[in-house]
Amino acid sequence: MDPSFLTFLQKNPWHMMLFGTAVVTGGMLIWPLVNRLLGASAPQVGPTEAVQLINRRDALVLDVRDKAEFAAGHIPNARNIPLPELDGRLREIEKFKARPIVINCQSGARSAGVCGLLRKNGFGEVFSLRGGIGGWMEASLPVEK
């Protein structure tokens, strides 16, 4: 690295802060690409793709939100198993191992981890609903209460 650049950064605290901001935002932009390349992220489907899986392949919708969130509104015919209870209640969905499973949460963050857990337990096709119930509602798809 050029020593004059380091001198430039040291002259004014704003320079250091702007440089730090640029590094952090660049990292945030690159992180999803790195995750995808390393295979760390769960396969995602959008609301339209989820509807196709449900209608054409009889996919199970598994809602991992807590009971209050589920009661406030959920995808029609979704099964609710809150995330903290999932390990102990896997037997309830064992019969769906051969079918695709769409995991749903509030925003899509919790469902990615659930996909990994289900895959470790022998479930073949598991997908995280991109955007969670918020993405579903944004697409103007039906919600039950």
N, C-alpha and C positions, 0 to 999 in steps of 0.2 A: 504494500500500500504506500502511496506517495506521502512523504512526511509533511508536505505542505497542506494536504487534506486534513491530517490530524491537527495541525496548527489552526486551520480554519475552524474546525469543530470546537477547539478549546477556547477560541477567542470570545465566543458568545454562547451563553447557555441555550439560547433559542436555536442555534445551529444544531447543537447536540440533540435537542428535543425533536426538531424536524427530521433529522436523520433517523433517530430512533423510531419515530412514527412511520417513516417510510419503510423501514425494515420490518416492523410489526405488521403493517397492512400488506406488504408483499408476501410475508409468510402466511397470513390468513387467506390470501388469494390462491396460494399454491397448495395449501394443506388438503383441500378436497381432491385435487389431482393426485397427490402423493398417496392418500388413502385408497383411492380407486386403483392405482397401479399396484399397490401392495396387497390388494384384495381384502383390506380390513373392513370395508364398509359392506353392509348387508344389501342384497338386491332390493331395489325400490320399485314400486309401481305407483303411477299417478291414479287419481280417482277414476278416470275413464278405463284404464287398464284393469283396475280392481273390479269394476262393474263387469267387464268382459270375463274375468276369471270366475266371478260369482255366477254369472248367467250361463256361460258356456261349459265351465269345468266344475261347477258346484263347489267352489272354494269356500272354506270356512273363514269367517271374519272373527278374529280373536282380539277383543278389546282389553288391554292391560291397564286401563285407567282405574282409579279407585271407584268404589260404588257410588259416591255422590256425583262424580264427573259423569259416570255412565248414566245415572238417572236423569241428569240434566239434558241428555240427548245422545243418541248413539245410532250407528248404522243399523238398518233393519236386519233382524235375525242374527245379530252379532252375539257371541258368547262373551261374557265378562268374567275374566279371571284376573283380579288385581295383581300387579307385578310382584308384590311381596309374598303372595300366596302361590305363585306359579309353580315353584319347585314341588310343593306338596300336592298340587292338583293336576299334574301332568297326565295322570291316569284317565282323567275325564276326556282328554282329547286324543288318546292313543289310537282310537278307531279311525281317526282322520289322517293318519300318517301317509296314506296313498293319495290324498287330495291336496291341492294347493291350499296354503294357509296365508291369509293376509293379516298381518299384525297391525293393530291400530292403537294409537295413544293420542295424547292431546295435540302434539306438534310434530311427531315423528322421531323425537330424540330417544325415548324409552324403547320404542319398537325395534330399533336396530340391535340393541343388546339381546332382546328376546329372540330375534332370528338366530343368533349364534347359539343360544341355549337350546333352542328346539333342534337345530341341526346336530348338535352334540348328542341329543337324545334320539336320533334316528329319523327325524322328520325331513323328508326330501325337499319339497318345494315350499319354502317360506319366504315371504316378501314383506317388506316394511312399507306401509302406506305413506307415501311422500306427503308431508304437510299434516299428517294425522287427521283428526276430525275437523280441524280448521280448514284444511285443504279440501276435504270432502264437502263441507258446507259452502266453501267459496265456489265450488263447482256447481252449486245449486242442486245437489243430490239429496234425496230424502233422508230425514232423520226421525227416529222414533223417540218418544219420551215415556 
